Amino acid sequence: MIIQKDNKVARRKNREEKTYRYKCTITGEKFKIKGEALNPDDLVSVRAYYELNPEADDRPEAIKQKVLNESGETTLEETDEEELEGE
């Protein structure tokens, strides 16, 4: 019985991943993705998506408050507190 050695070794392809940069058409927020978009004009950020579809916002309340605080918007509770302080 003769065993032949195969000198072929699986080699990792050394290809570079191309990143594409896009800008949200609503908020102007810049982001990058690894795949090329078919319709770059239709891309929106996560924040813009939830602004357009508030009924689809299933994030926990803590995340919603964090996003509001980062964007500088006031919450309903903060608005009520400011009105009470003014009286």
C-alpha angles and dihedrals in degrees: 000000000000120000116201119206117222110215094198112116124192106249127196113244110242100216124149119235111234118220124204124207121213138174125225110246093216108039100021089233114154122225140161133223134186097232129063113252118235092210109023091176090063096055116112132177123250091254092053092047092055091045089055094041109033091160089062093054103115097160119128116266092247091059092047091052091047092052091048092050092049092050093049095239119140122238125229091255092053091050090053091050092051091051091050092050091052093057 
